[in-house]
Amino acid sequence: MTVSLPLVVVLGVIAWAAIKFLGIRLWVAVVIALFGFYLAHTFLAPAIDDSTRTGVGVVNGTHT
């Protein structure tokens, strides 16, 4: 059986757990999310996307 979860759901659960159990303040999580949106519009976005895809491929065992 294969279970497929979008990466955004996994990251959302991690953020919720950090706020709930690690005592991370909500405003810090919001600032980090806004930084991510800002970073997506820079020249680093393709490199981040490629490395994320590679990392997910390694975790899934589909790397070549």
VMD Tcl script that builds the backbone (N, CA, C; Angstrom):
set m [mol new atoms 192]
animate dup $m
set s [atomselect $m all]
$s set {name element resname resid chain x y z} {
  {N N MET 1 A 0.841 -1.169 0.000}
  {CA C MET 1 A 0.000 0.000 0.000}
  {C C MET 1 A 0.895 1.244 0.000}
  {N N THR 2 A 0.538 2.209 -0.824}
  {CA C THR 2 A 1.295 3.446 -0.932}
  {C C THR 2 A 0.490 4.592 -0.333}
  {N N VAL 3 A 1.148 5.367 0.510}
  {CA C VAL 3 A 0.519 6.547 1.095}
  {C C VAL 3 A 1.232 7.762 0.540}
  {N N SER 4 A 0.466 8.702 0.019}
  {CA C SER 4 A 1.049 9.899 -0.569}
  {C C SER 4 A 0.598 11.128 0.220}
  {N N LEU 5 A 1.571 11.885 0.720}
  {CA C LEU 5 A 1.287 13.116 1.447}
  {C C LEU 5 A 2.004 14.271 0.764}
  {N N PRO 6 A 1.302 15.364 0.519}
  {CA C PRO 6 A 1.996 16.529 -0.015}
  {C C PRO 6 A 3.007 17.065 1.009}
  {N N LEU 7 A 4.106 17.590 0.514}
  {CA C LEU 7 A 5.155 18.102 1.390}
  {C C LEU 7 A 4.628 19.231 2.268}
  {N N VAL 8 A 3.703 20.028 1.750}
  {CA C VAL 8 A 3.166 21.140 2.533}
  {C C VAL 8 A 2.401 20.634 3.750}
  {N N VAL 9 A 1.766 19.472 3.654}
  {CA C VAL 9 A 1.053 18.900 4.803}
  {C C VAL 9 A 2.062 18.448 5.862}
  {N N VAL 10 A 3.122 17.811 5.426}
  {CA C VAL 10 A 4.153 17.361 6.361}
  {C C VAL 10 A 4.786 18.554 7.077}
  {N N LEU 11 A 5.115 19.601 6.317}
  {CA C LEU 11 A 5.707 20.792 6.921}
  {C C LEU 11 A 4.718 21.502 7.844}
  {N N GLY 12 A 3.436 21.476 7.487}
  {CA C GLY 12 A 2.416 22.062 8.349}
  {C C GLY 12 A 2.308 21.337 9.679}
  {N N VAL 13 A 2.383 20.016 9.645}
  {CA C VAL 13 A 2.339 19.229 10.885}
  {C C VAL 13 A 3.573 19.511 11.736}
  {N N ILE 14 A 4.723 19.639 11.100}
  {CA C ILE 14 A 5.946 19.950 11.837}
  {C C ILE 14 A 5.835 21.337 12.474}
  {N N ALA 15 A 5.298 22.305 11.742}
  {CA C ALA 15 A 5.138 23.652 12.291}
  {C C ALA 15 A 4.152 23.645 13.457}
  {N N TRP 16 A 3.050 22.931 13.316}
  {CA C TRP 16 A 2.071 22.835 14.408}
  {C C TRP 16 A 2.704 22.206 15.648}
  {N N ALA 17 A 3.466 21.121 15.450}
  {CA C ALA 17 A 4.115 20.453 16.576}
  {C C ALA 17 A 5.142 21.373 17.235}
  {N N ALA 18 A 5.863 22.162 16.444}
  {CA C ALA 18 A 6.850 23.086 17.011}
  {C C ALA 18 A 6.162 24.152 17.855}
  {N N ILE 19 A 5.025 24.647 17.378}
  {CA C ILE 19 A 4.282 25.654 18.140}
  {C C ILE 19 A 3.699 25.036 19.406}
  {N N LYS 20 A 3.154 23.852 19.285}
  {CA C LYS 20 A 2.463 23.209 20.399}
  {C C LYS 20 A 3.431 22.677 21.463}
  {N N PHE 21 A 4.461 21.957 21.053}
  {CA C PHE 21 A 5.291 21.218 21.995}
  {C C PHE 21 A 6.654 21.865 22.291}
  {N N LEU 22 A 7.175 22.642 21.364}
  {CA C LEU 22 A 8.485 23.252 21.578}
  {C C LEU 22 A 8.395 24.693 22.066}
  {N N GLY 23 A 7.190 25.216 22.112}
  {CA C GLY 23 A 7.007 26.572 22.608}
  {C C GLY 23 A 7.401 27.656 21.624}
  {N N ILE 24 A 7.469 27.310 20.330}
  {CA C ILE 24 A 7.753 28.318 19.320}
  {C C ILE 24 A 6.549 29.263 19.252}
  {N N ARG 25 A 6.811 30.531 19.259}
  {CA C ARG 25 A 5.728 31.511 19.208}
  {C C ARG 25 A 5.098 31.533 17.810}
  {N N LEU 26 A 3.804 31.793 17.756}
  {CA C LEU 26 A 3.085 31.817 16.474}
  {C C LEU 26 A 3.657 32.878 15.546}
  {N N TRP 27 A 4.024 34.040 16.085}
  {CA C TRP 27 A 4.529 35.099 15.221}
  {C C TRP 27 A 5.857 34.707 14.577}
  {N N VAL 28 A 6.648 33.877 15.243}
  {CA C VAL 28 A 7.905 33.405 14.655}
  {C C VAL 28 A 7.608 32.493 13.466}
  {N N ALA 29 A 6.620 31.603 13.619}
  {CA C ALA 29 A 6.236 30.716 12.520}
  {C C ALA 29 A 5.699 31.518 11.336}
  {N N VAL 30 A 4.947 32.575 11.611}
  {CA C VAL 30 A 4.416 33.418 10.538}
  {C C VAL 30 A 5.553 34.141 9.817}
  {N N VAL 31 A 6.518 34.658 10.559}
  {CA C VAL 31 A 7.663 35.337 9.940}
  {C C VAL 31 A 8.447 34.366 9.066}
  {N N ILE 32 A 8.642 33.147 9.537}
  {CA C ILE 32 A 9.361 32.147 8.741}
  {C C ILE 32 A 8.588 31.813 7.470}
  {N N ALA 33 A 7.260 31.681 7.570}
  {CA C ALA 33 A 6.437 31.405 6.383}
  {C C ALA 33 A 6.518 32.560 5.390}
  {N N LEU 34 A 6.445 33.793 5.883}
  {CA C LEU 34 A 6.558 34.950 4.991}
  {C C LEU 34 A 7.931 35.015 4.337}
  {N N PHE 35 A 8.976 34.651 5.072}
  {CA C PHE 35 A 10.311 34.594 4.496}
  {C C PHE 35 A 10.366 33.560 3.373}
  {N N GLY 36 A 9.675 32.448 3.559}
  {CA C GLY 36 A 9.625 31.428 2.514}
  {C C GLY 36 A 8.962 31.937 1.251}
  {N N PHE 37 A 7.866 32.695 1.397}
  {CA C PHE 37 A 7.211 33.279 0.229}
  {C C PHE 37 A 8.128 34.283 -0.465}
  {N N TYR 38 A 8.833 35.091 0.337}
  {CA C TYR 38 A 9.773 36.050 -0.239}
  {C C TYR 38 A 10.903 35.324 -0.965}
  {N N LEU 39 A 11.431 34.287 -0.365}
  {CA C LEU 39 A 12.529 33.529 -0.945}
  {C C LEU 39 A 12.126 32.847 -2.250}
  {N N ALA 40 A 10.853 32.504 -2.385}
  {CA C ALA 40 A 10.373 31.833 -3.591}
  {C C ALA 40 A 10.449 32.739 -4.823}
  {N N HIS 41 A 10.567 34.038 -4.609}
  {CA C HIS 41 A 10.625 34.977 -5.725}
  {C C HIS 41 A 12.040 35.479 -5.999}
  {N N THR 42 A 13.033 34.797 -5.469}
  {CA C THR 42 A 14.417 35.195 -5.697}
  {C C THR 42 A 15.090 34.220 -6.661}
  {N N PHE 43 A 16.335 34.499 -6.972}
  {CA C PHE 43 A 17.093 33.628 -7.867}
  {C C PHE 43 A 17.419 32.280 -7.236}
  {N N LEU 44 A 17.231 32.151 -5.920}
  {CA C LEU 44 A 17.524 30.888 -5.238}
  {C C LEU 44 A 16.396 29.858 -5.371}
  {N N ALA 45 A 15.229 30.294 -5.824}
  {CA C ALA 45 A 14.066 29.401 -5.878}
  {C C ALA 45 A 14.316 28.126 -6.700}
  {N N PRO 46 A 14.894 28.202 -7.908}
  {CA C PRO 46 A 15.138 26.951 -8.656}
  {C C PRO 46 A 16.073 25.986 -7.932}
  {N N ALA 47 A 17.094 26.509 -7.283}
  {CA C ALA 47 A 18.026 25.642 -6.556}
  {C C ALA 47 A 17.343 24.987 -5.364}
  {N N ILE 48 A 16.520 25.747 -4.657}
  {CA C ILE 48 A 15.780 25.191 -3.521}
  {C C ILE 48 A 14.808 24.129 -3.997}
  {N N ASP 49 A 14.117 24.399 -5.107}
  {CA C ASP 49 A 13.163 23.434 -5.660}
  {C C ASP 49 A 13.868 22.150 -6.079}
  {N N ASP 50 A 14.993 22.284 -6.762}
  {CA C ASP 50 A 15.740 21.093 -7.196}
  {C C ASP 50 A 16.243 20.267 -6.016}
  {N N SER 51 A 16.782 20.941 -5.000}
  {CA C SER 51 A 17.294 20.188 -3.857}
  {C C SER 51 A 16.168 19.560 -3.048}
  {N N THR 52 A 15.011 20.220 -2.982}
  {CA C THR 52 A 13.861 19.620 -2.306}
  {C C THR 52 A 13.393 18.378 -3.041}
  {N N ARG 53 A 13.305 18.479 -4.363}
  {CA C ARG 53 A 12.888 17.314 -5.159}
  {C C ARG 53 A 13.891 16.167 -5.022}
  {N N THR 54 A 15.176 16.490 -5.001}
  {CA C THR 54 A 16.194 15.464 -4.828}
  {C C THR 54 A 16.076 14.801 -3.456}
  {N N GLY 55 A 15.878 15.618 -2.426}
  {CA C GLY 55 A 15.720 15.073 -1.074}
  {C C GLY 55 A 14.510 14.171 -0.944}
  {N N VAL 56 A 13.386 14.590 -1.539}
  {CA C VAL 56 A 12.189 13.749 -1.509}
  {C C VAL 56 A 12.418 12.467 -2.297}
  {N N GLY 57 A 13.142 12.565 -3.407}
  {CA C GLY 57 A 13.464 11.376 -4.189}
  {C C GLY 57 A 14.329 10.399 -3.411}
  {N N VAL 58 A 15.270 10.921 -2.643}
  {CA C VAL 58 A 16.126 10.053 -1.825}
  {C C VAL 58 A 15.301 9.365 -0.738}
  {N N VAL 59 A 14.419 10.135 -0.095}
  {CA C VAL 59 A 13.580 9.551 0.957}
  {C C VAL 59 A 12.660 8.478 0.378}
  {N N ASN 60 A 12.124 8.733 -0.805}
  {CA C ASN 60 A 11.222 7.778 -1.449}
  {C C ASN 60 A 11.960 6.613 -2.088}
  {N N GLY 61 A 13.275 6.718 -2.216}
  {CA C GLY 61 A 14.043 5.641 -2.820}
  {C C GLY 61 A 13.966 5.626 -4.327}
  {N N THR 62 A 13.653 6.782 -4.959}
  {CA C THR 62 A 13.524 6.843 -6.413}
  {C C THR 62 A 14.675 7.575 -7.059}
  {N N HIS 63 A 15.758 7.831 -6.313}
  {CA C HIS 63 A 16.898 8.508 -6.903}
  {C C HIS 63 A 17.640 7.564 -7.844}
  {N N THR 64 A 18.372 8.147 -8.776}
  {CA C THR 64 A 19.090 7.308 -9.759}
  {C C THR 64 A 20.558 7.239 -9.440}
}
mol reanalyze $m
mol bondsrecalc $m
mol representation Tube
mol addrep $m
